[in-house]
Amino acid sequence: MPPRNSNQPRSKSFIPYLAFIIFSAIFVFKVDVIISQTISSARRNVEIATSAPNVVIGNGTFHRHFIVSWGESRARILEDGELLELSLDKFSGSGFESKKEFLFGKIDMQIKLVPGDSAGTVTTYYLSSEGDHHDEIDFEFLGNSSGNPYTLHTNVFSQGKGEREQQFFLWFDPTEDFHTYTILWNPRCILFYVDGIPIREFKNLERRRVPFPKDQPMRIYSSLWDAEEWATQHGLVKTNWTLAPFTAGYRNFSAEACVWSYKTKSSACNSNDFKSKRWLKTGLDSRSRAEMKRLQKKHMVYDYCKDKWRFPKGPGRECKFQ
């Protein structure tokens, strides 16, 4: 008969191994839980960042936020979505549009225009709703023959009515480098900026019976197309197709805007988070308005409010209060 304690040393030596195995299992389980929670949290954050109605869109997002709407291979998204190029040849131009619609926003785009002899070409960057009584906010760049300045054409449509053009000669060569063109649209006004400088203000004057774009959501559009019948010196200078293809570049798109939801028939501007946004309430202060007036005096080449030939009965009512 073996001694009473002959198995005891073996049992004691096994206990540390058993404890180690149990501890390891618990540790691996906790690590797995932490990793799973981290991945789930990251996925939720990505979903929120890409689908939330109050999303702030950052740079380099052409793949995520735009589609090429026409022109096929003439529109190219390059540099991992950081750059978009539109081109125009004798057969077609090209264009793109945002996947989402917005009701109010501050939208920036850097654009480098067609260099050299760009006569007859028009490069556009604008917001527009749909339908016969659409709203629209326009930046259009009218090309010109080599050595002559580009014409920056701006316009505002409300409930289908436009004819509110103001045009400028830019104070720099917009083909040598990218410059920032900004549309700020809120319930108070529409502001046009070039490189952060205000060039035009269109106030909400509904109290003066002037329709203002505030009820129809709009998409962002850009295009490069042939308008030789009117774009350059009222069509006197035609497009030189031997220079085609003509190319314009877009980069550094960013927007802080209220995404429109057709499901709820509302935008994120109705939320408390957006009601505190500065851009949603901003207008020009006296200093900025004075800066704008000085620039207009020096660089504006057409103002519909002063066109008596085109409007013999007088321009729009808003001209009295702008």
FENHU-V949553 format. One line per field, one symbol per residue. ss: DSSP state (~ for helix, > for strand, _ for the rest). phi: phi as a letter, one per 40 degrees, with the letter a starting at -180 (. if undefined). burial: 1 if it has 9 or more other C-alpha atoms within 8 Angstrom, else 0. A space follows every 50 residues. Layout:
ss->???
phi->???
burial->???
This chain:
ss->_______~~~~~~~~~~~~~~~~~~~~~~~~~~~~~~~~~~~~~~~~~~~ ~____>>____~~~~>>>>>_~~~>>>>~~~_>>>>>>_____>>>>>__ _>>>>>>>>>>>________>>>>>>>>_______>>>>>>>________ >>>>>>>>__>____>>>>_________>>>>>>>___>>>>>>__>>>> >>>__~~~_________>>>>>>>>>______~~~_____~~~__>>>>> >>>>>>>>>>>____>>~~~_~~~~__~~~_____~~~~~~~~~~~~~~> >>>~~~__________~~~~__
phi->.cdcbcccccccccdccccccccccccccccccccccccccccccccccc bccbcccccgbcccbbbccagfccbbcbffgcbbbbbbbccacaaaaccb bbbgibbbacbbcdcgcbdgcbbbaabacbhcbcbabbbbbccacdgbcc bcbbabbbfgbbfbcbbbcccaccbcacbcbbbbbbccabbbbbfgbcba bbccbccbgbdbcabbcbccbaabacbccacbffgcbcccccccccbbbb afcaabacccbccbfabcccccccccccccbcacccccccccccccccbc babdcbccccbcchccdcccbc
burial->00000000000000000000000000000000000000000000001000 00111000111100111111100110110011111111100111111100 11111111111111001111111111111000111111111111100001 11111111110101111111000110011111111111111111000110 11011000011110011111111111111111001011100001111111 11111111111000001110000110001110000001101110110011 0011101100000010010000
